Amino acid sequence: MAIYNCFEDYKEEIELSCVQNHGVELELYSIIASIIREYCPNISLRDVTARRTIQNDDFDLKGIGGFPDFVVLERIMEGAKIFGCIEAKNTYQIYDDHADQINKHIISYRKMLYTNGLEWRFIDLTDKSKNWKVILGTRAGEKFTDRVKNPIIWNSVDTWGDLIEKITKTSWGDTGKRTREKDNGNSVCTVIVKQEDDTYIVTDEGTGTVDQGTTIEEAYSNLRTALELYYD
């Protein structure tokens, strides 16, 4: 069964994971991998869910929010660039339930694909015009405890076609962030994020530079401008 080819197969697999295994997040990993590897053959998709920080690691794949579920890299053997990440959550949870962790992943990796199996989002911190969202289905309920009790209401097959088209056309491209190579002394900037009411405050740990914004994207953009002035 090739899940990436058929919406009915996809829906059945999601429903079975909920009935037989409580819809746990890890059920999505193989589904995500099959779809991304089929429609984005020019990138390298690495599952880092079980990764831990390794001293003197040749590949620094950890972000300020920890390890995501997948890291998207350049498909070459040496000196691969990090293009972005993928984060999955179970079907009973929604995007806003994990906003803090997700925002940290966006800052660290610049581009992120999020899904809970029902909603798929692509966020490009470097170019908002490339952001997209597709809703394959929904669960009613404001809270997790409510959503657990309610069935999935699937949207039409047209949403599946829309998702596949968007995934196929998504350009992961070059974010400018490289993995750290063993002997070249390169490192990745560490940014600390805090939210106070409706304001995101971001601090570059290395220089102490601080900036803010009403959205995580605006805060990061302001910090990047401030750092450019700092290094000039």
N, C-alpha and C positions, 0 to 999 in steps of 0.2 A: 504494500500500500504506500503510494507516494503522496504524502499529506500535502506537499507543496503544489500538487496538480489539481486538487479537488476540494471545494469548500465543504461538501457533505462529509468527506473523510476527516477534514480538519475539525468540523463541529463535533463529529462523533468521538474523536480522540479527546477533545477538551471535555466533553460531557462524561466520558468514561473515567477520565482522571479525577473528576469531581466525585463521582459515585463510588469508585473503587479505591481511591487514595486521597480523599479529602481535598483534591485539587491543589496539592502542594506545589510550591514554586518549581521544584526541580523537574516536575513532569513537563514543564515548558521547554526545558533546555534542548532536548533532542528535536522538538518541533521547530524551535527557532533556528537551530543549526541547519536543519534540512532545508528550510526555506531560504535562509541567507546564502548558504553555499550554492544553492541551485541558481538563484537570481543575481548574486553578486560574486561571480567566479574569479574576479580579478583582485579580490582582497584576501587576506589571511585572517581567519576567525579562530581565536584561541579561547578556550574555556578556562577561566581563572578562578572559578568558584571555590576551589580547594587550595588556592595558593596562599602561602604565608610569606612574610618578608624574609628574604634570605640575605645574610651578610655578604657584601661584595657581589651582589647579584649583577650579572651582565645586562639583564633586562629589567628596568625599573617600571613595572606595570601597575604599581599601586598609586591610587590617587588620594586626594585629601579626605575622601569619604571611605577609604579602604579600597578593597578590590571590588570591581563590578562583577557581573556574571561572565561577560565576554569582553575581550579587548580586540579591536579591529586594527590590523597592522598591514603595512605594505607587504606584498607577496614576493619577497626576496629573502635569500638565505642569510645575508649579513647586512648590518646597519639599517634594519627595517625601521621605518617611521611609524609612530602610533597615529592612526587616523581617527580613532574614536572608541566608543564602548557601547555595550548593550546591557540593559538592566531589565530583569523580569520580576514580576510579582504574581502571586496567585490570583485567580479570577474573582475572589471575594474582596480583594483590595483594589483601591483606585489610586490614581496618580497622586492626589493630594495627601494621601495617608503617609507618603514617604517623601514629601517635598524637600525636606532638609538634606537627606542622603542624595536624592536625585540632583539637586542643585549643586552639591559638591562634585558629583560626577561630571556634570556639565562644565564646571569651571576647570576641572582637571583634564578632561579629554576633548573639550571644545565641541565635539559632536557626539550625540547620544541617541540611540534607538531604545525606546521604552515600550514594553508590552506586558499586559496581564492576561493575554490570550484573547481578550475582548476588544481592548483599545490598543492601537499602535500609534506611537508618536515618534517623530524624528525632530530633534532640536539641534540646530546649528548655531552655536554662539557667535561665529564669525560672520554669518549672513542669515538674518531672520527670514529673508524671502524664500529660503530653501526649507523652512520648517513646514511640517505637514502632520495631519492627524486623520486616522481612519477608525471609525467605530464599527466593528463587526457585530457586536451585541452588547447588551447591558444586563445588569441585575438591579432590581429596585431596592431602595434602602439608603438612608443617609449614613447609617453606621454599619460597621463590619458585621455586628451581630444580627442586623436586619438583612443584610445581603446574603448571609449564609443560608437563610431560610427561604430565599426566593430563587426561582429557576432563571436560567439565562433566556433572554428574549433576543433571538438572532435577527439581524437585519437581512436585507435581500442579498442575493448572490452578487449583485452589482458592487457592493462594498468590497467583496473579495477581489474582484477584478481591479478595483481602484487601488487596493492595498498592493497587489502584485505589481501593478504599473508603477506605483510610487517607489517601492523597494528597488525595482529594476533600474529606475532613473535616478535614484539617490547617488549623489557623488560624494564619496567619503573623502577623496582627494587628500591634499597635504595640509595638515593643520599647523605645520611648522614645529611640532613637538617630536623629538627623536628619543628612542630608547637610549639609555645610558650605556655607552660602550666601556669595556673594562679598563682601558688604559688612557683614555683621552681626557679624563677629568671633567667631562660634561656633567651637569646636574639639572634637575627639573625644579623650577621655582615652586615653593610651597605657599599657598594662599589660605589664610584663615578667614572663615566666613561666620559672621554673627548677624542675627536678625533682631532688630529692636522695633517693635510695633510694625509699621509698614516700610521700614528702611533696612536694606541690606548693607552691612559694613564689611568691607574686605580689606585685609592687611597682608602685604607681602612680607613674609617672615624674614627673608634675607636682608631687606633694606629698611624695614619698618614703615614703608610707605602705606598710607591708609587712604581709602576713598569710599564712596558710598553711592547708592542709587535706590530707586523705588522698586526696581526689579533686579534679579540676579544678573541679567544680561547687561543692564545699564551700569550696575556697580562694577562689573568686570571691565567693561569698556572704559569707564572713567579711570580705573586703576591702571589699565594698560597705557592710557595717555599720560598719566602721572609718572609711570615708570620710564616712559620714553624721555620725558623731561628730566627725570632724575639721572639717567645715564648720559644724556647730552651734556 
